[in-house]
Amino acid sequence: MERHEIPTHLEVADRAFLGLTIRQLLAAAIGLALAYGAVNDLPLPFGLRLASALAVVLATAVLVLWRPAGRPAEEWAFVLLRYWTTPHVAVWRPREPAGGPHELREVVLPPSPRLQRKEAEDAA
């Protein structure tokens, strides 16, 4: 009899290296590449280049390692961006009816065949 293991924790990301997920490793690699570029390629004095690289490394560390409420920091950044771009005041006004506030409408239905027969019998 063969036994098959049922996979559990399907919504948990796999850990690749040092307890980091692939997504975190890629974000760290991009951040370190940007910091390296800041040190080597910016046309600034060495102290400013080093300070900018340090700022990039710190921002990368926060982005990669900080997970408030179990969610990545970039998800919180998108939530904050959406909050800033949506209106914060909603005004409710009742809609006016199409024909005015108190317009009465009359609906005329054609007579039914049964009513037509009854009227014809009454006339005869």
LINPE-V70082 format. One record per residue. N is the residue number from 1. RES is the residue in three letters. PSI is psi in whole degrees, 0 to 359 (* if undefined). Layout:
# LINPE-V70082
N & RES & PSI
N & RES & PSI
This chain:
# LINPE-V70082
1 & MET & 125
2 & GLU & 145
3 & ARG & 137
4 & HIS & 134
5 & GLU & 131
6 & ILE & 125
7 & PRO & 137
8 & THR & 169
9 & HIS & 48
10 & LEU & 338
11 & GLU & 8
12 & VAL & 131
13 & ALA & 145
14 & ASP & 143
15 & ARG & 129
16 & ALA & 313
17 & PHE & 130
18 & LEU & 32
19 & GLY & 10
20 & LEU & 147
21 & THR & 169
22 & ILE & 319
23 & ARG & 317
24 & GLN & 320
25 & LEU & 320
26 & LEU & 320
27 & ALA & 321
28 & ALA & 319
29 & ALA & 319
30 & ILE & 317
31 & GLY & 318
32 & LEU & 325
33 & ALA & 320
34 & LEU & 321
35 & ALA & 319
36 & TYR & 317
37 & GLY & 324
38 & ALA & 322
39 & VAL & 320
40 & ASN & 328
41 & ASP & 345
42 & LEU & 136
43 & PRO & 62
44 & LEU & 165
45 & PRO & 156
46 & PHE & 321
47 & GLY & 318
48 & LEU & 323
49 & ARG & 318
50 & LEU & 320
51 & ALA & 318
52 & SER & 322
53 & ALA & 320
54 & LEU & 320
55 & ALA & 320
56 & VAL & 319
57 & VAL & 319
58 & LEU & 316
59 & ALA & 321
60 & THR & 317
61 & ALA & 319
62 & VAL & 315
63 & LEU & 321
64 & VAL & 317
65 & LEU & 333
66 & TRP & 122
67 & ARG & 78
68 & PRO & 135
69 & ALA & 26
70 & GLY & 12
71 & ARG & 149
72 & PRO & 154
73 & ALA & 329
74 & GLU & 330
75 & GLU & 319
76 & TRP & 325
77 & ALA & 319
78 & PHE & 323
79 & VAL & 315
80 & LEU & 319
81 & LEU & 318
82 & ARG & 321
83 & TYR & 318
84 & TRP & 332
85 & THR & 354
86 & THR & 149
87 & PRO & 147
88 & HIS & 353
89 & VAL & 128
90 & ALA & 130
91 & VAL & 128
92 & TRP & 129
93 & ARG & 136
94 & PRO & 146
95 & ARG & 142
96 & GLU & 141
97 & PRO & 159
98 & ALA & 321
99 & GLY & 6
100 & GLY & 175
101 & PRO & 320
102 & HIS & 37
103 & GLU & 130
104 & LEU & 146
105 & ARG & 141
106 & GLU & 132
107 & VAL & 124
108 & VAL & 121
109 & LEU & 145
110 & PRO & 149
111 & PRO & 148
112 & SER & 156
113 & PRO & 325
114 & ARG & 318
115 & LEU & 321
116 & GLN & 319
117 & ARG & 319
118 & LYS & 318
119 & GLU & 322
120 & ALA & 322
121 & GLU & 320
122 & ASP & 326
123 & ALA & 332
124 & ALA & *
